[in-house]
Structure formats: C-alpha cells, structure tokens
Amino acid sequence: MSYLARSLRNAFLLILGAKLLCTVTAAAAWETVRHKGQEYVTARSIKEFYGFQSMQVKGPFLELENRAVKIQFSIGGQEVFMNNVKFVFSFKILPLKGRYLISRIDLGKLVDPVLRPSYIRTATPFDTVIIDPGHGGNDPGAVNQYGLEANYNLAVARVLKQQLEARRFKVIMTRNSDRALSLSERVDIANRFQNAIFISIHFNSGGRGRAEGIETFTLSPAGVAHYGRERRQDDFQLRQGNTQDSANIALATAIHSTCLLKTKRPDRGIRRARFSVLTGVKHPAILLEGGFMSHSYEAKLIANATYQRTLAGAITDAIMKYRMATMRR
C-alpha cells in the first residue's frame, strides 16, 4: 500500500471509524455539469477519483462502496450517509440524463474533508479548546419539568473541561457560571485565543414532543442558505467562519459520529446554519445539540449526570480523533 493510501486510511479511520479508506486515483478527472446556474460533479467521477469499487442504485439511494467506505446518496434528496452517519447536503442529488449529479459545493466542502481530513489546509495544530455552554442568566434556553437547558449545557461543559485538561489541553470557558452572555461576547472571547477549536454545547426542543436525537451544526458555506430556509442574497457573503469550512465539517464529523456511538441516540444529521457564534468565530467551530428536552425519554437522559458525562467523554474522544486525523502527513 502506498504512503498516500496509508495516510488516507488512517485519517478516515480516526474521523469516521472506517477500517480502510479508498485510494485516490491521481489521474482521475472531474466530470462537471452546469445545471440551473449551479456547478455539479457526476457520481461517476467521484467514484473514479476516490477509487470506489462499485456504484449502484439500491432503492432510493445511489451507493458508492469499497471494503470500508459506503456512501449512500438519496436520489432527488439532500440526505447522505457515510458509513451510516447522516449528513444533510446543501443541494439535492440530481438524476439527469442517465447521470447522478452532486453539487460541487457539497463535494468540496463536505465529502472531501470527511474522506481526506489530512488534506485540509486550514486545520492547523491546536492546544486550546474553547467551550461555549449555550444560554445562561436571564436566557434559560429550553425549559422542561426537570430543569433548564442553560444549566445542562454548563454541567456538560464542566465535565468536558476536566476531561480535556486531563489530556493536557488548555480549556477556555465562555462562561463558568449561570450568567448571561451575548452572542458577540462569546465570539469575542473565542477570538482572543490562537491555535484553538470552538465547541458550543446545547440541547434541543421542538417537534411536538416527538423529535429526538443528536444533531450537529457547522457554518453554512458562502452560497448556502441557513438551515430550514431558502437562500438569500446575503448568504453569498463570505463570513469569518467560512475560512474554516473544511475544518468545520471534519470536526463536526468526528464529534457527531462519536456522540452517536457513545450515547446510542438517533442520528439527526450534520447540518449547515448561520448561527452567530459560528459565523464570527475564526477557529474550527461546531454547535452540538445533545438531545431534545421536549422528548419524554431524552428529557430524563439529559437531566442524568451519567448521560452528561457520557456526552462529555464522547466529545473528548472526538477531539482527539480530529486532532490526529488532521495532522499533516
């Protein structure tokens, strides 16, 4: 096996848990298609570039697969599964004239950083983790019969701080008490530090009590809408956080997949949004929603110290995976 192949294998092993990554074919060329003003790449050229052994349609999915990596693209939809971890693409996978088209933005800003995290140019070495417990003070966040989201965010953050310090990281908390911080204050605190990553901790609410599971957000790349709404003109504006687009998705993948593995909660996917704390932070940054306070079962879990510790442990392990996966080789 070539040095390149071993490097790719080890990076993917760390970030998503595969056993062997496909070999990139240097001679492969991208087959591009322009459709309704958007640039796409054919699934066939993705198969060839990354060295997947098979490509076939199975039910609603187009599948690319080799011995260790399976990608399932939902035809006509935006949901994609990489080794059973759910991602929500910014653009639909299009069937067109016998070919299947994947947005160039989703390829470059999502697929490639997950498959090749060691190739991310902006993923520089770091020794500092900035933890942002969401809400606080006069902003309690979500509320249920067991307590306040702001308190749970802080409880997980404190355990996470202890675990990371035991791994010799420098840890900065945007708040370490029940106090209110504006979004801009959180960003300002984060941006005072160098060589860092940023983790904002939250718990969810909604879905009429039926929604459950873990979801992770990264900043929408330029040209991509905020989650849940149509694209607007200001979405094309490049934000400070967009300098870390590829590192953001690699960090999100490591944390999201590890949290799913450790907590056994449903997978709601890795998504894109224009949350202010993600827009302004200059470091690789994610926002984690660790479960639904509005769901009867998850509400009890979130209030449980064992679950809080499990979630913190998963984030700690994921940060180690991310750091190893993005090291230059």
C-alpha positions in Angstrom: 0.0 0.0 0.0 1.3 3.5 -0.9 2.2 6.1 1.7 -0.8 8.2 0.4 -3.2 5.3 0.7 -2.0 4.6 4.3 -2.4 8.3 5.2 -5.9 8.4 3.9 -6.8 5.2 5.5 -5.6 6.3 8.9 -7.2 9.7 8.7 -10.6 8.3 7.8 -10.2 5.6 10.5 -9.8 8.3 13.1 -12.5 10.7 11.9 -15.4 8.3 11.0 -14.4 4.9 12.2 -13.7 3.1 8.9 -11.2 0.2 8.6 -9.7 1.1 5.3 -10.0 4.2 3.1 -10.1 4.1 -0.7 -7.1 5.2 -2.6 -7.3 8.4 -4.5 -6.6 8.0 -8.3 -4.3 10.8 -9.3 -5.2 10.6 -12.9 -8.9 10.8 -12.4 -10.6 14.0 -13.7 -13.7 15.6 -12.6 -16.7 15.4 -14.9 -18.6 18.6 -14.3 -22.1 19.7 -15.3 -23.7 23.1 -15.2 -27.4 23.0 -14.3 -29.6 25.9 -13.5 -26.7 28.1 -12.6 -25.1 25.6 -10.2 -22.0 23.5 -10.8 -22.2 19.8 -10.2 -19.9 16.8 -10.4 -21.0 13.4 -11.6 -21.1 10.5 -9.2 -19.1 8.5 -11.7 -16.2 10.9 -11.5 -16.4 10.8 -7.7 -16.2 7.0 -7.9 -13.1 7.2 -10.1 -11.3 9.9 -8.1 -11.6 8.2 -4.7 -11.2 4.7 -6.1 -14.6 3.3 -5.0 -15.0 -0.2 -6.3 -18.8 -0.2 -7.0 -21.6 2.3 -7.9 -25.2 1.1 -8.0 -28.7 2.2 -7.3 -30.4 0.5 -4.4 -34.0 1.6 -3.8 -34.0 5.4 -3.2 -30.1 5.5 -2.9 -27.2 5.8 -5.1 -24.4 3.8 -3.4 -20.6 4.1 -3.8 -18.7 1.4 -1.9 -15.4 -0.3 -1.3 -14.2 -2.6 1.5 -14.5 0.1 4.2 -16.4 3.1 3.0 -20.0 3.3 1.9 -21.7 6.5 0.8 -25.4 6.5 0.2 -26.8 9.5 -1.7 -30.6 9.9 -1.5 -31.6 10.4 -5.2 -33.5 13.6 -5.5 -32.9 14.5 -1.8 -30.3 16.0 0.4 -29.7 13.3 2.9 -26.4 11.4 2.5 -25.0 8.6 4.7 -21.3 8.0 5.0 -20.7 4.7 6.9 -24.2 5.2 8.3 -23.5 8.7 9.6 -26.1 11.2 8.4 -25.2 14.4 6.6 -27.6 16.9 5.2 -26.3 18.3 1.9 -26.9 21.9 0.9 -28.2 20.9 -2.6 -30.2 17.9 -3.8 -28.6 14.9 -5.6 -30.0 15.2 -9.1 -30.6 12.4 -11.6 -30.1 13.9 -15.1 -29.8 12.2 -18.4 -28.6 8.9 -17.0 -26.1 10.6 -14.7 -26.2 11.5 -11.0 -25.1 14.9 -10.0 -23.6 16.1 -6.7 -23.1 19.8 -6.0 -19.5 21.0 -6.3 -20.0 22.9 -3.1 -21.1 19.7 -1.2 -18.3 17.8 -2.7 -15.6 20.3 -1.9 -17.0 21.5 1.5 -18.3 18.2 2.9 -17.4 15.0 1.1 -13.7 15.6 0.5 -12.9 17.0 4.1 -14.6 13.8 5.6 -12.7 11.4 3.3 -9.4 13.3 3.4 -9.1 15.3 6.6 -5.3 15.4 6.5 -5.6 17.4 3.3 -7.4 20.3 5.0 -5.1 23.3 4.7 -6.7 25.4 7.4 -6.7 22.5 10.0 -3.6 23.7 11.9 -2.3 22.2 15.1 -4.1 23.3 18.3 -3.7 23.1 22.0 -6.7 25.1 23.2 -10.4 24.1 23.3 -12.9 26.9 23.8 -16.2 25.5 25.3 -19.3 27.6 24.9 -22.1 26.5 27.2 -25.2 28.0 25.5 -27.6 30.4 27.1 -27.3 31.4 30.8 -28.5 34.1 33.2 -31.8 35.6 32.1 -31.7 33.4 29.0 -32.5 29.8 30.2 -32.8 28.3 26.8 -35.2 25.3 26.6 -37.2 24.5 29.8 -38.9 21.3 30.9 -40.1 19.8 34.1 -36.6 18.6 35.1 -34.7 21.9 34.6 -33.2 24.5 32.3 -31.1 23.9 29.2 -28.6 26.6 30.3 -27.8 24.5 33.4 -27.4 21.3 31.5 -25.1 23.0 28.9 -22.9 24.2 31.8 -22.9 20.8 33.5 -21.7 19.0 30.4 -19.1 21.8 29.7 -17.6 21.5 33.2 -17.2 17.7 32.8 -15.7 18.2 29.4 -13.3 20.8 30.7 -12.0 18.3 33.3 -11.6 15.6 30.8 -9.8 17.8 28.3 -7.4 19.2 30.9 -6.6 15.6 31.9 -5.5 15.2 28.2 -3.3 18.4 28.6 -5.4 20.7 26.6 -5.8 24.4 27.6 -9.5 24.9 28.1 -11.4 28.3 27.9 -15.0 28.5 29.1 -17.0 31.4 27.6 -19.0 31.1 30.9 -18.4 29.1 34.0 -21.5 30.2 36.0 -25.1 31.0 35.4 -24.6 34.3 33.7 -25.8 35.9 30.5 -23.5 36.4 27.6 -24.4 38.0 24.3 -23.5 36.1 21.1 -21.0 38.7 20.2 -19.3 38.4 23.6 -19.0 34.7 23.1 -17.3 35.3 19.7 -15.0 37.9 21.2 -13.9 35.6 24.0 -13.2 32.8 21.5 -11.2 35.0 19.1 -8.8 36.2 21.8 -7.0 32.9 21.6 -4.8 31.2 19.0 -4.4 27.6 18.0 -7.9 26.6 19.1 -11.1 24.9 18.3 -14.6 26.0 19.4 -17.4 23.8 20.7 -20.8 25.3 21.5 -23.0 23.0 23.7 -26.8 23.0 23.5 -29.8 20.8 24.0 -32.8 20.9 21.6 -36.5 21.4 21.8 -39.4 21.1 19.4 -41.1 18.6 17.1 -44.2 18.5 19.3 -42.5 16.2 21.7 -41.7 13.5 19.1 -38.3 14.8 17.8 -35.3 13.1 19.4 -31.7 12.5 18.7 -28.4 14.3 18.2 -27.6 16.9 15.5 -24.5 18.9 14.9 -24.3 22.2 13.0 -21.4 23.9 11.1 -21.5 27.3 9.4 -23.1 27.4 6.0 -20.5 28.0 3.3 -20.9 31.1 1.2 -23.7 30.5 -1.3 -25.5 28.1 1.0 -28.7 29.0 3.0 -29.2 28.8 6.7 -30.8 25.5 7.7 -34.6 25.5 7.2 -35.0 28.5 4.9 -34.5 29.5 1.3 -31.2 31.0 0.1 -31.0 34.8 0.3 -28.7 37.4 -1.2 -26.7 37.9 2.0 -25.9 34.1 2.1 -23.3 34.7 -0.7 -21.3 36.9 1.7 -18.1 35.3 3.0 -18.1 35.3 6.8 -15.0 35.0 9.0 -16.0 31.4 10.0 -16.0 30.4 6.3 -12.2 30.4 6.3 -12.6 27.1 8.3 -15.4 25.4 6.1 -13.5 22.2 5.6 -12.1 22.0 9.1 -15.6 22.7 10.5 -17.1 19.7 8.7 -14.2 17.4 9.8 -14.6 18.5 13.4 -18.4 18.1 13.2 -18.0 14.6 11.7 -15.7 13.4 14.5 -17.9 14.8 17.3 -21.2 13.8 15.8 -20.2 10.3 14.9 -18.6 9.7 18.3 -21.5 11.1 20.2 -23.8 8.7 18.3 -21.6 5.8 19.1 -21.3 6.5 22.8 -24.9 7.7 23.5 -26.8 5.3 21.2 -29.2 8.2 20.4 -30.9 8.7 17.0 -28.9 10.4 14.3 -30.5 13.7 13.1 -27.5 14.6 11.0 -24.8 17.1 10.4 -26.3 20.3 9.1 -25.4 23.8 7.9 -26.6 27.0 9.6 -25.7 30.7 10.1 -25.7 30.8 13.8 -23.9 33.9 15.0 -21.4 32.0 17.2 -20.4 30.0 14.1 -20.4 33.0 11.8 -17.9 35.1 13.8 -15.5 32.6 15.3 -12.2 32.3 13.5 -11.4 28.8 14.7 -12.8 25.5 13.5 -16.2 25.6 15.2 -19.3 23.5 15.7 -22.6 23.7 17.6 -23.8 20.4 19.2 -27.4 19.7 20.1 -27.1 16.8 22.5 -30.7 15.7 22.6 -34.3 17.0 22.9 -35.5 18.4 26.2 -39.0 18.2 24.8 -38.9 14.5 24.3 -40.1 12.4 27.2 -37.3 9.9 27.3 -34.4 12.2 26.3 -35.5 14.8 28.8 -34.8 12.3 31.6 -31.5 11.4 30.0 -30.3 15.0 29.7 -31.0 15.5 33.4 -28.9 12.5 34.3 -25.3 13.0 35.3 -24.3 9.7 33.7 -25.6 10.8 30.3 -23.9 14.2 30.7 -20.6 12.5 31.5 -21.0 10.1 28.5 -21.6 13.1 26.2 -18.6 14.9 27.5 -16.5 11.8 27.1 -17.6 11.4 23.5 -16.7 15.0 22.7 -13.3 14.5 24.4 -12.6 11.3 22.4 -13.7 13.0 19.2 -11.4 16.0 19.7 -8.5 13.6 19.9 -9.7 11.8 16.7 -10.0 15.2 14.9 -6.5 16.3 16.0 -4.9 13.1 14.9 -6.9 12.9 11.6 -6.0 16.4 10.5 -2.3 16.2 11.3 -0.1 16.7 8.2 1.3 13.5 6.7 
